[in-house]
Amino acid sequence: MPHTALRFSVRIIATAITAVFLAGCGGGSDSRPTGLRVAVIGLDGATWDILDPWIEEGILPNLARLRAEGCRGDLESVLPPLSAPAWTSAITGVNPAKHGIFDFELVDRRKFLPVPATSLDRRAKAAWEYMTESGRRSVVISVPVTSPPDSVDGIMISGFPHLDQSGYTWPPELESELLGWRLDRYGEYLPPGGEDAFLVNLNATREARARIALDLFQNEDWELFWLVFMGTDKVQHFFWKFMDPEGREVDPELRERYGSAIRDFWIRTDEIVGTFLDAMDDRTVLFVISDHGFGPVTRELQVLRWLWGEGYCDPNPVRSRVLYFTHLGGRMTVNDKKRFPMGVVEPEARNALLHEIRDKLLALEDPENGAKVVRAAYKKEEIYNGPLMDDAPDLIFLPERGYFFGRGSPYEEGEGIFREPSYTFSAYHEPRGIFLAQGPFVKRGGVAGGMKLIDLVPTVLRLLGEPIPEEMDGRPMEGPFEPGIDERAPLRVTGRSITRDIPADAVAEARENLEALPYLR
């Protein structure tokens, strides 16, 4: 199918899905507007580990202002702390087994192969869909795994990974008005000598986001505004080694040249946050958050090579006992006969196999230094709950700080299972993100604890006077707010459904069309 026809079909599918959804929900939802607005600015991968020292140094005055005039705290991510499931949990208020996005790639059960995750795979409503049910306007910009865009009451610009060069806005005609907009690509890497070009692209993408987002923030009518910047995550992944003298061995000239790349990127990002602070009105509650934290990595465990050496992996995926397709992070799925047509593991043997693999991973040590490699390992039943459990990876394991899980090839001779991180990463995700809030009823100079990423949507709905579905896993935050919030935005929990009614045939048609797109290169 030609790309133009594909883009048109994706738009039609998205429109049809929303029409069916809105017809099924039967109109309003007993919303009781509080007179407040809510803005969320996501800084992907932001971590207090580097921000606090720079705030104290005085080079991030706007984040310092937020910290002083509002409330701050940590924000616990989901497991694993990966952007796709994390942001989807942030926008839905539920765990991955209720929304269905476990990674940027999902498992095609028929073929036992990975397929790209899209917004059509999300089975739980996002915050802006509750607003649309109530006839209230939202502006949503660059949230990951929101392509193709939802047909919101308002404006939506999809976030990465993008399906194509076009078809990423709602309404569709908005695309022609976004002069200078740049798409976020998934699967980037930093080749030797490519540092300058990489930074130029990151900076240009950030500036386009900031310019267009600020215009919409100031000039559009909205009650919910949600914006995510991805560049903060990317610059930390690829440039951490240049600023970390205790980390990986780096050419001194490159360290001198790029040692301030992350710092400079954050200085400009802080200025952008300041433009939104200056544009705030007295009825807007602002949240500045991250989906996870960050930390350095100096060693990589090549999981595919380890599985091969332990006898769990086969060159032909359908003959493997364990599936490890993901090229980043720790997630495995058992190829059992109950779920997969070409399965090789008897269902009753699944648990024993998982326990065996988990025990081996937890006991694994790096021969270079004798250090533990795996911090924790969970069966999916221990951390998820919901109707989509069958689609979840069976084993989720987290690295000790300083370690990174990559794939590696089982066919390379003469290599062990450990090496310097491939994929040019020198930093990776940590479970603790950041939280900042400012606005009406927010405690001035406050510090709140015990907050989770999935608590954000129920908090947003409460502030806006929308009823909170009792099926949500998250709970409205109390710590950041003054007692007066109870009167202005009383807590209301109802039986409101969290489920998106997406026709299965629409998803199947879109999947067939999208499988050929090379957006995960």
Residue pairs with C-beta under 8 A, 6 or more apart in sequence:
1 9
1 513
3 164
3 165
3 166
6 164
6 513
6 517
7 164
7 166
7 167
8 167
9 509
9 510
9 513
10 148
10 163
10 164
10 167
10 510
10 513
10 514
11 148
11 167
11 172
13 120
13 148
13 506
13 509
13 510
14 119
14 120
14 148
14 149
14 150
14 151
14 170
15 151
16 503
16 506
17 120
17 151
17 502
17 503
17 506
18 132
18 150
18 151
19 151
20 501
20 502
20 503
21 129
21 500
21 501
21 502
22 132
22 133
24 501
25 133
25 497
25 501
27 133
28 133
28 134
28 135
29 130
29 133
29 134
29 466
29 467
29 496
30 467
30 494
31 134
31 136
31 464
31 465
31 466
31 467
32 465
32 492
33 136
33 223
33 464
33 465
34 463
34 464
34 465
34 488
34 489
35 283
35 488
36 283
36 284
36 285
36 439
36 440
36 463
36 464
36 465
36 488
36 489
37 222
37 223
37 224
37 225
37 281
37 283
37 284
37 285
37 464
38 223
38 224
38 225
38 284
38 285
38 286
38 287
38 460
38 463
38 464
39 217
39 224
39 225
39 226
39 227
39 276
39 280
39 284
39 285
39 286
39 287
40 224
40 225
40 226
40 227
40 286
40 287
40 289
40 456
40 460
41 227
41 228
41 229
41 273
41 276
41 286
41 287
41 288
41 289
42 87
42 90
42 143
42 226
42 227
42 228
42 229
42 289
42 290
42 291
43 229
43 232
43 269
43 273
43 288
43 289
43 290
43 434
44 83
44 87
44 144
44 228
44 229
44 230
44 231
44 232
44 233
44 290
44 291
45 83
45 232
45 233
45 236
45 237
45 290
45 291
45 292
45 293
45 294
45 429
46 232
46 289
46 290
46 293
46 294
46 433
46 434
47 236
47 290
47 293
47 294
47 295
47 430
47 432
47 433
47 434
48 74
48 293
48 432
48 434
49 293
49 294
49 295
50 262
50 266
50 294
51 60
51 63
51 266
51 434
54 60
54 263
54 266
55 63
55 64
55 67
58 64
59 263
59 267
59 270
60 266
60 267
60 270
61 270
61 274
62 270
62 271
62 273
62 274
62 277
63 270
63 273
63 288
63 436
65 274
65 277
66 72
66 273
66 277
66 286
66 288
66 436
66 438
67 436
68 445
69 438
69 444
69 445
70 286
70 436
70 437
70 438
70 439
70 442
70 443
70 444
70 445
70 446
70 480
71 435
71 436
71 437
71 438
71 442
71 443
71 444
71 445
71 446
71 447
71 448
71 479
71 480
71 481
72 434
72 435
72 436
72 437
72 446
72 447
72 448
73 435
73 447
73 448
73 449
73 451
73 479
73 480
74 432
74 433
74 434
74 435
74 449
74 451
75 289
75 290
75 432
75 433
75 434
75 435
75 451
75 452
75 453
76 431
76 432
76 433
76 451
76 452
76 453
77 86
77 291
77 292
77 293
77 429
77 431
77 432
77 433
77 453
78 85
78 86
78 89
78 95
78 96
78 453
78 454
79 378
79 383
79 396
79 398
79 431
80 329
80 330
80 331
80 396
80 398
80 429
81 291
81 292
81 293
81 429
81 430
81 431
81 433
82 103
82 104
82 292
82 328
82 329
82 429
83 104
83 144
83 230
83 233
83 291
83 292
84 101
84 102
84 103
84 104
84 117
84 144
84 145
85 96
85 99
85 101
85 102
85 103
86 291
86 292
86 453
87 143
87 144
87 145
87 159
87 228
87 291
88 96
88 99
88 101
88 122
88 124
88 144
88 145
89 95
89 96
89 99
89 453
89 454
90 289
90 291
90 453
90 454
90 456
90 457
91 126
91 127
91 128
91 143
91 226
91 457
92 98
92 99
92 122
92 124
92 125
92 126
92 127
92 454
92 457
92 498
93 124
93 127
93 454
93 455
93 456
93 457
93 458
93 469
93 472
93 473
93 474
93 498
94 124
94 386
94 454
94 471
94 472
94 473
94 474
94 498
95 383
95 384
95 385
95 386
95 454
95 473
96 102
96 384
96 386
96 388
96 392
97 380
97 384
97 385
97 386
97 387
97 388
97 389
97 391
97 392
98 123
98 124
98 385
98 386
98 387
98 388
98 471
98 473
98 498
99 122
99 123
99 124
99 388
100 106
100 121
100 122
100 123
100 124
100 388
100 391
101 117
101 121
101 122
101 145
102 117
102 331
102 391
102 392
102 393
103 117
103 326
103 329
103 331
103 393
104 116
104 117
104 145
104 161
104 186
104 520
105 114
105 115
105 116
105 117
105 325
105 326
105 520
106 114
106 115
106 116
106 117
106 121
106 391
107 113
107 114
107 115
107 323
107 325
107 333
107 391
108 114
108 115
109 339
109 340
109 341
110 341
112 317
112 318
112 323
112 335
112 340
112 342
112 343
113 317
113 325
114 325
114 326
115 511
115 515
116 161
116 514
116 515
116 517
116 519
116 520
117 145
118 145
118 147
118 148
118 163
118 510
118 514
119 145
119 146
119 147
119 148
119 149
119 150
119 158
120 148
120 502
120 506
120 507
120 510
120 511
121 145
121 507
122 145
122 500
123 387
123 388
123 499
123 500
123 502
124 498
124 499
124 500
125 497
125 498
125 499
125 500
126 140
126 146
126 150
126 457
127 138
127 224
127 226
127 457
127 460
127 461
128 138
128 140
128 150
128 152
128 154
128 156
128 224
128 226
129 150
129 152
129 500
130 461
130 466
130 496
131 137
131 138
131 152
131 153
131 154
131 223
131 224
131 464
131 466
132 138
132 150
132 151
132 152
132 153
132 154
134 466
135 153
136 153
136 223
136 224
136 464
137 153
137 154
137 220
137 221
137 222
137 223
137 224
138 152
138 153
138 154
138 155
138 156
138 222
138 223
138 224
138 225
138 226
139 154
139 155
139 156
139 216
139 217
139 220
139 222
139 224
139 225
139 226
140 146
140 149
140 150
140 152
140 154
140 155
140 156
140 157
140 224
140 225
140 226
140 227
141 156
141 157
141 159
141 209
141 212
141 213
141 216
141 226
141 227
141 228
142 157
142 158
142 159
142 160
142 184
142 209
142 213
142 227
142 228
142 229
142 230
143 158
143 159
143 226
143 228
144 159
144 160
144 161
144 228
144 230
145 159
145 161
146 156
146 158
146 159
147 158
147 159
147 160
147 161
147 162
147 163
147 167
147 168
148 158
148 163
148 167
148 168
148 510
149 156
149 157
149 158
149 168
149 169
149 170
150 156
150 170
151 170
152 170
154 220
154 222
155 169
155 170
155 171
155 174
155 216
155 220
155 222
156 169
156 170
157 168
157 169
157 174
157 178
157 181
157 212
158 168
158 169
159 184
159 228
159 230
160 183
160 184
160 185
160 186
160 230
161 184
161 185
161 186
161 187
161 519
161 520
162 168
162 183
162 184
162 185
162 519
163 514
163 517
163 519
164 517
164 519
165 183
166 175
167 175
168 175
168 183
169 175
169 178
175 181
178 212
180 208
180 211
180 212
181 208
181 212
182 201
182 204
182 205
182 208
182 209
184 205
184 230
185 519
186 519
186 520
187 520
187 521
188 198
188 234
189 423
189 424
190 198
190 238
190 424
191 424
195 239
195 254
195 257
195 258
195 261
198 238
199 235
199 261
199 265
202 231
202 234
202 235
202 265
203 231
203 265
203 268
205 230
205 231
206 229
206 231
206 265
206 268
206 269
206 272
209 227
209 229
210 229
210 272
210 275
213 227
214 272
214 275
214 276
214 279
216 222
216 225
217 225
217 227
217 276
217 279
218 279
223 464
224 460
224 464
229 269
229 272
231 265
231 269
232 265
232 266
232 269
232 290
233 294
235 261
235 262
235 265
236 262
236 294
236 427
237 425
237 426
237 427
237 428
238 424
238 425
238 426
239 258
239 261
239 262
239 426
240 247
240 262
240 294
240 296
240 426
240 427
241 247
241 248
241 250
241 296
241 426
241 427
242 250
242 254
242 255
242 257
242 258
242 259
242 261
242 262
243 255
243 258
243 259
243 260
243 261
243 262
243 263
244 296
244 426
245 255
247 296
247 298
247 426
248 298
248 420
248 421
248 426
273 288
276 286
277 286
277 438
280 286
280 438
280 439
282 440
283 439
283 440
284 439
284 440
285 437
285 438
285 439
285 440
285 441
285 442
285 463
286 437
286 438
286 439
287 435
287 436
287 437
287 456
287 460
288 434
288 435
288 436
288 437
289 433
289 434
289 435
289 436
289 453
289 456
290 433
290 434
291 433
291 453
292 429
292 430
292 431
292 432
292 433
293 429
293 430
293 431
293 432
293 433
293 434
294 427
294 428
294 429
294 430
295 401
295 402
295 427
295 428
295 430
296 401
296 402
296 426
296 427
297 399
297 402
297 403
297 404
297 421
297 425
297 426
297 427
297 428
298 402
298 403
298 420
298 421
298 426
299 366
299 368
299 373
299 402
299 403
299 404
299 418
299 419
299 420
299 421
300 403
300 404
300 405
300 406
300 408
300 418
300 419
300 420
300 421
300 422
301 364
301 373
301 399
301 403
301 404
301 405
301 406
301 417
301 418
302 406
302 407
302 408
302 409
302 415
302 417
302 418
302 419
302 422
303 324
303 330
303 405
303 406
303 407
303 408
304 313
304 324
304 407
304 408
304 409
304 410
305 408
305 409
305 410
305 412
305 415
305 417
306 364
306 417
307 313
307 320
307 322
307 324
307 332
307 410
308 410
309 410
309 417
310 357
310 360
312 320
312 321
312 322
312 357
313 320
313 321
313 322
313 324
313 410
314 320
314 321
315 410
315 411
317 323
317 325
317 335
318 335
318 342
318 344
319 344
320 335
320 344
321 334
321 335
321 344
321 345
321 353
322 332
322 333
322 334
322 335
322 353
322 357
323 332
323 333
323 334
323 335
324 331
324 332
324 333
324 407
326 407
327 406
327 407
327 423
328 405
328 406
328 423
328 428
329 405
329 429
330 374
330 377
330 395
330 396
330 397
330 398
330 399
330 405
331 393
331 395
331 396
331 397
332 357
332 393
332 394
332 395
332 397
333 393
333 394
333 395
334 345
334 350
334 353
334 354
334 394
335 342
335 343
335 344
335 345
336 343
336 345
336 346
336 347
336 349
336 350
337 343
337 344
337 345
337 346
337 347
338 347
339 390
345 353
350 394
351 379
354 379
354 394
354 395
357 395
358 377
358 379
358 395
358 397
361 373
361 374
361 377
361 397
362 372
362 374
362 376
362 377
364 372
364 373
364 374
365 371
365 372
365 373
366 372
366 373
366 403
366 418
367 416
367 418
368 418
371 400
371 402
372 400
373 399
373 400
373 403
374 397
374 398
374 399
374 400
375 398
375 399
375 400
375 401
376 397
376 398
377 395
377 396
377 397
377 398
378 395
378 396
378 397
379 394
379 395
380 389
380 392
380 393
380 394
380 395
380 396
381 389
383 396
384 392
397 405
398 431
399 405
399 428
401 430
404 421
404 425
404 428
406 421
406 422
406 423
408 415
408 417
408 419
408 422
433 453
435 448
435 451
435 480
437 480
440 488
441 481
441 482
441 484
441 485
441 488
441 489
442 480
442 481
442 482
443 479
443 480
443 481
443 482
446 479
446 480
448 477
448 479
448 480
449 479
450 479
451 477
451 479
451 480
452 474
453 474
454 472
454 473
454 474
455 474
455 475
455 476
455 477
456 474
456 477
457 472
457 474
458 468
458 472
458 474
458 475
458 476
459 474
459 476
459 477
461 467
461 468
461 476
462 468
462 476
462 489
462 491
462 492
463 485
463 489
464 489
465 489
467 492
467 493
467 494
467 496
468 476
468 491
468 492
468 493
468 494
468 496
469 493
469 494
469 495
469 496
469 497
469 498
470 493
470 494
470 495
470 496
471 497
471 498
472 498
476 491
